[in-house]
Amino acid sequence: MMSGIRGKDTKPELVLRRALHARGFRFRLHSKRVHGRPDLVLPRYRAVVFVHGCFWHRHEGCRYTTTPSTRQDFWQTKFKANVARDEAVLGKLLEDGWRVAVVWECALRKTDQVNAATDLLSAWLRSDEPQSQIGEQEARRS
């Protein structure tokens, strides 16, 4: 089952890539030269973007962050390791001078949300803010 889970070129990632590319942003994909192999690397803006699945990366307060009812100890351990790894990668990237954005899967489910999330991400890229988190709530507000 878990061997079928893709780590790159997921539907939310492809949707965001198309939207950013249409707005003129150019990026590298899954660069091995950048710690954590971010989904998108935008060297011009010294920024990286991760497209996180709400289930796997535990988007706090999201309705898609569910826990399977079987083997709960296994899943809790797995989820804690994922979150700890995400925090370590974030810290290392910020330390190395990168700006980091996380776009949650829930913000990329509907066309209007994709447009709103892309607007927020575009504005962030042009700003000087070191971090950004874009989820369903932020995409609805804009």
Secondary structure, 3 states (H helix, E strand, C coil): CHHHCCCCCCHHHHHHHHHHHHCCCCCEECCCCCCCCCCEEEHHHCEEEEEECHHHHCCCCCCCCCCCCCCHHHHHHHHHHHHHHHHHHHHHHHHCCCEEEEEEHHHHCCHHHHHHHHHHHHHHHHCCCCEEEECHHHHHHC
